[in-house]
Amino acid sequence: MPHVVLKVWPGKTEEQKIRATELIVKDLMEAFGSKEESISVSIEEFHPDDWSEQVYKPDIVDKASTLYKKPGY
C-alpha cells in the first residue's frame, strides 16, 4: 500500500514513465511515510478517442467525491 494507477494518452516515452514513477514513489514515501517496497505504480494508456468513456466518466465524473485534484477541462 499504496497502489497508484496513472492513466495517460499514448506517446509517453519509457524514460518519461520511469521518471514519473520515481517522482510518485518519492512523494508517497514523504507524504504517507510509506516504504519504497510497499508502493506499486502502474501506467495505463488510453487513446484520446476513448478517454471520455473509459477514463473521464468512470473515474472523474462518477467518482468526483474522491478526487483531490480535478482537471480543468
Distance bins in CASP14 RR format, pairs under 12 A and 6 or more apart:
PFRMAT RR
TARGET T0000
AUTHOR 0000-0000-0000
RMODE 2
METHOD distances of the structure
MODEL  1
1 28 0 0 0 0 1 0 0 0 0 0 0
1 32 0 0 0 0 1 0 0 0 0 0 0
1 33 0 0 0 0 0 1 0 0 0 0 0
1 34 1 0 0 1 0 0 0 0 0 0 0
1 35 0 0 0 0 1 0 0 0 0 0 0
1 37 0 0 0 0 0 1 0 0 0 0 0
1 38 1 0 1 0 0 0 0 0 0 0 0
1 39 1 0 0 1 0 0 0 0 0 0 0
1 40 0 0 0 0 1 0 0 0 0 0 0
2 24 0 0 0 0 1 0 0 0 0 0 0
2 25 0 0 0 0 0 1 0 0 0 0 0
2 27 0 0 0 0 0 1 0 0 0 0 0
2 28 1 0 0 1 0 0 0 0 0 0 0
2 29 0 0 0 0 0 1 0 0 0 0 0
2 31 0 0 0 0 1 0 0 0 0 0 0
2 32 1 0 0 1 0 0 0 0 0 0 0
2 33 0 0 0 0 0 1 0 0 0 0 0
2 34 1 0 0 1 0 0 0 0 0 0 0
2 35 0 0 0 0 0 1 0 0 0 0 0
2 36 0 0 0 0 0 1 0 0 0 0 0
2 38 1 0 0 1 0 0 0 0 0 0 0
2 39 1 0 0 1 0 0 0 0 0 0 0
2 40 1 0 0 1 0 0 0 0 0 0 0
2 41 0 0 0 0 1 0 0 0 0 0 0
2 42 0 0 0 0 0 1 0 0 0 0 0
3 24 0 0 0 0 0 1 0 0 0 0 0
3 25 0 0 0 0 0 1 0 0 0 0 0
3 28 0 0 0 0 0 1 0 0 0 0 0
3 34 0 0 0 0 0 1 0 0 0 0 0
3 38 0 0 0 0 1 0 0 0 0 0 0
3 39 1 0 0 1 0 0 0 0 0 0 0
3 40 1 0 1 0 0 0 0 0 0 0 0
3 41 1 0 0 1 0 0 0 0 0 0 0
3 42 1 0 0 1 0 0 0 0 0 0 0
4 20 0 0 0 0 1 0 0 0 0 0 0
4 21 0 0 0 0 1 0 0 0 0 0 0
4 23 0 0 0 0 0 1 0 0 0 0 0
4 24 1 0 1 0 0 0 0 0 0 0 0
4 25 0 0 0 0 1 0 0 0 0 0 0
4 27 0 0 0 0 0 1 0 0 0 0 0
4 28 1 0 0 1 0 0 0 0 0 0 0
4 31 0 0 0 0 0 1 0 0 0 0 0
4 32 0 0 0 0 0 1 0 0 0 0 0
4 34 0 0 0 0 0 1 0 0 0 0 0
4 38 0 0 0 0 0 1 0 0 0 0 0
4 39 1 0 0 1 0 0 0 0 0 0 0
4 40 1 0 0 1 0 0 0 0 0 0 0
4 41 1 0 1 0 0 0 0 0 0 0 0
4 42 1 0 0 1 0 0 0 0 0 0 0
4 43 0 0 0 0 1 0 0 0 0 0 0
4 44 0 0 0 0 0 1 0 0 0 0 0
5 21 0 0 0 0 0 1 0 0 0 0 0
5 24 0 0 0 0 0 1 0 0 0 0 0
5 40 0 0 0 0 1 0 0 0 0 0 0
5 41 1 0 0 1 0 0 0 0 0 0 0
5 42 1 0 1 0 0 0 0 0 0 0 0
5 43 1 0 0 1 0 0 0 0 0 0 0
5 44 1 0 0 1 0 0 0 0 0 0 0
5 45 0 0 0 0 0 1 0 0 0 0 0
5 46 0 0 0 0 0 1 0 0 0 0 0
5 55 0 0 0 0 0 1 0 0 0 0 0
5 59 0 0 0 0 1 0 0 0 0 0 0
6 12 0 0 0 0 1 0 0 0 0 0 0
6 16 0 0 0 0 0 1 0 0 0 0 0
6 17 0 0 0 0 1 0 0 0 0 0 0
6 19 0 0 0 0 0 1 0 0 0 0 0
6 20 1 0 0 1 0 0 0 0 0 0 0
6 21 0 0 0 0 1 0 0 0 0 0 0
6 23 0 0 0 0 0 1 0 0 0 0 0
6 24 1 0 0 1 0 0 0 0 0 0 0
6 25 0 0 0 0 0 1 0 0 0 0 0
6 40 0 0 0 0 0 1 0 0 0 0 0
6 41 1 0 0 1 0 0 0 0 0 0 0
6 42 1 0 0 1 0 0 0 0 0 0 0
6 43 1 0 1 0 0 0 0 0 0 0 0
6 44 1 0 0 1 0 0 0 0 0 0 0
6 45 0 0 0 0 1 0 0 0 0 0 0
6 46 0 0 0 0 0 1 0 0 0 0 0
6 55 0 0 0 0 0 1 0 0 0 0 0
6 59 0 0 0 0 0 1 0 0 0 0 0
7 20 0 0 0 0 0 1 0 0 0 0 0
7 41 0 0 0 0 0 1 0 0 0 0 0
7 42 0 0 0 0 1 0 0 0 0 0 0
7 43 1 0 0 1 0 0 0 0 0 0 0
7 44 1 0 1 0 0 0 0 0 0 0 0
7 45 1 0 0 1 0 0 0 0 0 0 0
7 46 1 0 1 0 0 0 0 0 0 0 0
7 47 0 0 0 0 0 1 0 0 0 0 0
7 48 0 0 0 0 0 1 0 0 0 0 0
7 50 0 0 0 0 0 1 0 0 0 0 0
7 51 0 0 0 0 1 0 0 0 0 0 0
7 54 0 0 0 0 1 0 0 0 0 0 0
7 55 1 0 1 0 0 0 0 0 0 0 0
7 56 0 0 0 0 1 0 0 0 0 0 0
7 58 0 0 0 0 0 1 0 0 0 0 0
7 59 1 0 0 1 0 0 0 0 0 0 0
7 60 0 0 0 0 1 0 0 0 0 0 0
7 71 0 0 0 0 0 1 0 0 0 0 0
8 16 0 0 0 0 1 0 0 0 0 0 0
8 17 0 0 0 0 1 0 0 0 0 0 0
8 20 0 0 0 0 1 0 0 0 0 0 0
8 21 0 0 0 0 0 1 0 0 0 0 0
8 42 0 0 0 0 0 1 0 0 0 0 0
8 43 1 0 0 1 0 0 0 0 0 0 0
8 44 1 0 0 1 0 0 0 0 0 0 0
8 45 1 0 1 0 0 0 0 0 0 0 0
8 46 1 0 0 1 0 0 0 0 0 0 0
8 47 0 0 0 0 0 1 0 0 0 0 0
8 48 0 0 0 0 0 1 0 0 0 0 0
8 51 0 0 0 0 1 0 0 0 0 0 0
8 55 0 0 0 0 1 0 0 0 0 0 0
9 16 0 0 0 0 0 1 0 0 0 0 0
9 43 0 0 0 0 0 1 0 0 0 0 0
9 44 0 0 0 0 0 1 0 0 0 0 0
9 45 1 0 0 1 0 0 0 0 0 0 0
9 46 1 0 0 1 0 0 0 0 0 0 0
9 47 1 0 0 1 0 0 0 0 0 0 0
9 48 1 0 1 0 0 0 0 0 0 0 0
9 49 0 0 0 0 0 1 0 0 0 0 0
9 50 0 0 0 0 1 0 0 0 0 0 0
9 51 1 0 0 1 0 0 0 0 0 0 0
9 54 0 0 0 0 0 1 0 0 0 0 0
9 55 0 0 0 0 1 0 0 0 0 0 0
10 16 0 0 0 0 0 1 0 0 0 0 0
10 17 0 0 0 0 0 1 0 0 0 0 0
10 43 0 0 0 0 0 1 0 0 0 0 0
10 44 0 0 0 0 0 1 0 0 0 0 0
10 45 1 0 1 0 0 0 0 0 0 0 0
10 46 1 0 0 1 0 0 0 0 0 0 0
10 47 1 0 0 1 0 0 0 0 0 0 0
10 48 0 0 0 0 1 0 0 0 0 0 0
10 49 0 0 0 0 0 1 0 0 0 0 0
10 50 0 0 0 0 0 1 0 0 0 0 0
10 51 0 0 0 0 0 1 0 0 0 0 0
11 17 0 0 0 0 1 0 0 0 0 0 0
11 43 0 0 0 0 0 1 0 0 0 0 0
11 45 1 0 0 1 0 0 0 0 0 0 0
11 46 0 0 0 0 0 1 0 0 0 0 0
11 47 0 0 0 0 0 1 0 0 0 0 0
11 48 0 0 0 0 0 1 0 0 0 0 0
12 18 0 0 0 0 0 1 0 0 0 0 0
12 19 0 0 0 0 1 0 0 0 0 0 0
12 20 1 0 0 1 0 0 0 0 0 0 0
12 21 0 0 0 0 0 1 0 0 0 0 0
12 43 1 0 0 1 0 0 0 0 0 0 0
12 44 0 0 0 0 0 1 0 0 0 0 0
12 45 1 0 0 1 0 0 0 0 0 0 0
12 46 0 0 0 0 0 1 0 0 0 0 0
13 19 0 0 0 0 1 0 0 0 0 0 0
13 20 0 0 0 0 0 1 0 0 0 0 0
13 43 0 0 0 0 0 1 0 0 0 0 0
14 20 0 0 0 0 0 1 0 0 0 0 0
14 21 0 0 0 0 0 1 0 0 0 0 0
14 43 0 0 0 0 0 1 0 0 0 0 0
15 21 0 0 0 0 0 1 0 0 0 0 0
15 22 0 0 0 0 0 1 0 0 0 0 0
16 22 0 0 0 0 0 1 0 0 0 0 0
16 23 0 0 0 0 0 1 0 0 0 0 0
16 43 0 0 0 0 1 0 0 0 0 0 0
16 45 0 0 0 0 0 1 0 0 0 0 0
17 23 0 0 0 0 0 1 0 0 0 0 0
17 24 0 0 0 0 0 1 0 0 0 0 0
17 41 0 0 0 0 1 0 0 0 0 0 0
17 42 0 0 0 0 0 1 0 0 0 0 0
17 43 1 0 1 0 0 0 0 0 0 0 0
17 44 0 0 0 0 0 1 0 0 0 0 0
17 45 0 0 0 0 1 0 0 0 0 0 0
18 24 0 0 0 0 0 1 0 0 0 0 0
18 25 0 0 0 0 0 1 0 0 0 0 0
18 41 0 0 0 0 0 1 0 0 0 0 0
18 43 0 0 0 0 1 0 0 0 0 0 0
19 25 0 0 0 0 0 1 0 0 0 0 0
19 26 0 0 0 0 0 1 0 0 0 0 0
19 41 0 0 0 0 0 1 0 0 0 0 0
19 43 0 0 0 0 0 1 0 0 0 0 0
20 26 0 0 0 0 0 1 0 0 0 0 0
20 27 0 0 0 0 0 1 0 0 0 0 0
20 41 0 0 0 0 1 0 0 0 0 0 0
20 42 0 0 0 0 0 1 0 0 0 0 0
20 43 1 0 0 1 0 0 0 0 0 0 0
21 27 0 0 0 0 0 1 0 0 0 0 0
21 28 0 0 0 0 0 1 0 0 0 0 0
21 36 0 0 0 0 0 1 0 0 0 0 0
21 39 0 0 0 0 1 0 0 0 0 0 0
21 40 0 0 0 0 1 0 0 0 0 0 0
21 41 1 0 1 0 0 0 0 0 0 0 0
21 42 0 0 0 0 1 0 0 0 0 0 0
21 43 1 0 0 1 0 0 0 0 0 0 0
22 28 0 0 0 0 0 1 0 0 0 0 0
22 29 0 0 0 0 0 1 0 0 0 0 0
22 36 0 0 0 0 0 1 0 0 0 0 0
22 39 0 0 0 0 0 1 0 0 0 0 0
22 41 0 0 0 0 1 0 0 0 0 0 0
23 29 0 0 0 0 0 1 0 0 0 0 0
23 30 0 0 0 0 0 1 0 0 0 0 0
23 31 0 0 0 0 0 1 0 0 0 0 0
23 39 0 0 0 0 0 1 0 0 0 0 0
23 41 0 0 0 0 1 0 0 0 0 0 0
24 30 0 0 0 0 0 1 0 0 0 0 0
24 31 0 0 0 0 0 1 0 0 0 0 0
24 32 0 0 0 0 0 1 0 0 0 0 0
24 34 0 0 0 0 0 1 0 0 0 0 0
24 36 0 0 0 0 0 1 0 0 0 0 0
24 39 1 0 0 1 0 0 0 0 0 0 0
24 40 0 0 0 0 0 1 0 0 0 0 0
24 41 1 0 1 0 0 0 0 0 0 0 0
24 42 0 0 0 0 0 1 0 0 0 0 0
24 43 0 0 0 0 1 0 0 0 0 0 0
25 31 0 0 0 0 0 1 0 0 0 0 0
25 32 0 0 0 0 0 1 0 0 0 0 0
25 33 0 0 0 0 0 1 0 0 0 0 0
25 34 0 0 0 0 1 0 0 0 0 0 0
25 35 0 0 0 0 0 1 0 0 0 0 0
25 36 1 0 0 1 0 0 0 0 0 0 0
25 37 0 0 0 0 0 1 0 0 0 0 0
25 38 0 0 0 0 0 1 0 0 0 0 0
25 39 1 0 1 0 0 0 0 0 0 0 0
25 40 0 0 0 0 1 0 0 0 0 0 0
25 41 1 0 0 1 0 0 0 0 0 0 0
26 32 0 0 0 0 0 1 0 0 0 0 0
26 33 0 0 0 0 0 1 0 0 0 0 0
26 34 0 0 0 0 0 1 0 0 0 0 0
26 36 0 0 0 0 1 0 0 0 0 0 0
26 39 0 0 0 0 1 0 0 0 0 0 0
26 41 0 0 0 0 0 1 0 0 0 0 0
27 33 0 0 0 0 0 1 0 0 0 0 0
27 34 0 0 0 0 1 0 0 0 0 0 0
27 36 0 0 0 0 0 1 0 0 0 0 0
27 39 0 0 0 0 0 1 0 0 0 0 0
27 41 0 0 0 0 0 1 0 0 0 0 0
28 34 1 0 1 0 0 0 0 0 0 0 0
28 35 0 0 0 0 1 0 0 0 0 0 0
28 36 0 0 0 0 1 0 0 0 0 0 0
28 38 0 0 0 0 1 0 0 0 0 0 0
28 39 1 0 1 0 0 0 0 0 0 0 0
28 40 0 0 0 0 0 1 0 0 0 0 0
28 41 0 0 0 0 1 0 0 0 0 0 0
29 35 1 0 0 1 0 0 0 0 0 0 0
29 36 1 0 0 1 0 0 0 0 0 0 0
29 37 0 0 0 0 0 1 0 0 0 0 0
29 38 0 0 0 0 1 0 0 0 0 0 0
29 39 1 0 0 1 0 0 0 0 0 0 0
30 36 0 0 0 0 0 1 0 0 0 0 0
30 39 0 0 0 0 0 1 0 0 0 0 0
31 39 0 0 0 0 0 1 0 0 0 0 0
31 68 0 0 0 0 0 1 0 0 0 0 0
32 38 0 0 0 0 1 0 0 0 0 0 0
32 39 0 0 0 0 1 0 0 0 0 0 0
33 39 0 0 0 0 1 0 0 0 0 0 0
34 40 0 0 0 0 0 1 0 0 0 0 0
34 41 0 0 0 0 0 1 0 0 0 0 0
44 50 0 0 0 0 0 1 0 0 0 0 0
44 51 0 0 0 0 0 1 0 0 0 0 0
44 54 0 0 0 0 1 0 0 0 0 0 0
44 55 0 0 0 0 1 0 0 0 0 0 0
44 59 0 0 0 0 0 1 0 0 0 0 0
45 51 0 0 0 0 0 1 0 0 0 0 0
45 54 0 0 0 0 0 1 0 0 0 0 0
45 55 0 0 0 0 0 1 0 0 0 0 0
46 52 0 0 0 0 1 0 0 0 0 0 0
46 53 0 0 0 0 1 0 0 0 0 0 0
46 54 1 0 1 0 0 0 0 0 0 0 0
46 55 1 0 1 0 0 0 0 0 0 0 0
46 56 0 0 0 0 1 0 0 0 0 0 0
46 58 0 0 0 0 0 1 0 0 0 0 0
46 59 0 0 0 0 0 1 0 0 0 0 0
47 53 0 0 0 0 0 1 0 0 0 0 0
47 54 0 0 0 0 1 0 0 0 0 0 0
47 55 0 0 0 0 0 1 0 0 0 0 0
48 54 0 0 0 0 0 1 0 0 0 0 0
48 55 0 0 0 0 0 1 0 0 0 0 0
48 56 0 0 0 0 0 1 0 0 0 0 0
49 55 0 0 0 0 0 1 0 0 0 0 0
49 56 0 0 0 0 0 1 0 0 0 0 0
50 56 0 0 0 0 1 0 0 0 0 0 0
50 57 0 0 0 0 0 1 0 0 0 0 0
50 58 0 0 0 0 0 1 0 0 0 0 0
51 57 0 0 0 0 1 0 0 0 0 0 0
51 58 0 0 0 0 0 1 0 0 0 0 0
51 59 0 0 0 0 0 1 0 0 0 0 0
51 60 0 0 0 0 1 0 0 0 0 0 0
51 71 0 0 0 0 0 1 0 0 0 0 0
51 73 0 0 0 0 0 1 0 0 0 0 0
52 58 0 0 0 0 0 1 0 0 0 0 0
52 59 0 0 0 0 0 1 0 0 0 0 0
52 60 0 0 0 0 1 0 0 0 0 0 0
52 61 0 0 0 0 1 0 0 0 0 0 0
52 71 0 0 0 0 0 1 0 0 0 0 0
52 73 0 0 0 0 0 1 0 0 0 0 0
53 59 0 0 0 0 0 1 0 0 0 0 0
53 60 0 0 0 0 0 1 0 0 0 0 0
53 61 0 0 0 0 0 1 0 0 0 0 0
53 62 0 0 0 0 0 1 0 0 0 0 0
54 60 0 0 0 0 0 1 0 0 0 0 0
54 62 0 0 0 0 0 1 0 0 0 0 0
55 61 0 0 0 0 1 0 0 0 0 0 0
55 62 0 0 0 0 0 1 0 0 0 0 0
55 63 0 0 0 0 0 1 0 0 0 0 0
55 71 0 0 0 0 0 1 0 0 0 0 0
55 73 0 0 0 0 0 1 0 0 0 0 0
56 62 0 0 0 0 1 0 0 0 0 0 0
56 63 0 0 0 0 0 1 0 0 0 0 0
56 64 0 0 0 0 0 1 0 0 0 0 0
56 67 0 0 0 0 0 1 0 0 0 0 0
56 70 0 0 0 0 0 1 0 0 0 0 0
56 71 0 0 0 0 1 0 0 0 0 0 0
56 72 0 0 0 0 0 1 0 0 0 0 0
56 73 0 0 0 0 1 0 0 0 0 0 0
57 63 0 0 0 0 1 0 0 0 0 0 0
57 64 0 0 0 0 0 1 0 0 0 0 0
58 64 0 0 0 0 0 1 0 0 0 0 0
58 66 0 0 0 0 0 1 0 0 0 0 0
59 66 0 0 0 0 1 0 0 0 0 0 0
59 67 0 0 0 0 1 0 0 0 0 0 0
59 70 0 0 0 0 0 1 0 0 0 0 0
59 71 0 0 0 0 0 1 0 0 0 0 0
60 66 0 0 0 0 1 0 0 0 0 0 0
60 67 1 0 0 1 0 0 0 0 0 0 0
60 68 0 0 0 0 0 1 0 0 0 0 0
60 69 0 0 0 0 0 1 0 0 0 0 0
60 70 1 0 0 1 0 0 0 0 0 0 0
60 71 1 0 0 1 0 0 0 0 0 0 0
60 72 0 0 0 0 0 1 0 0 0 0 0
60 73 0 0 0 0 1 0 0 0 0 0 0
61 67 0 0 0 0 1 0 0 0 0 0 0
61 70 0 0 0 0 0 1 0 0 0 0 0
61 71 0 0 0 0 0 1 0 0 0 0 0
61 73 0 0 0 0 0 1 0 0 0 0 0
63 70 0 0 0 0 0 1 0 0 0 0 0
64 70 1 0 0 1 0 0 0 0 0 0 0
64 71 0 0 0 0 0 1 0 0 0 0 0
END
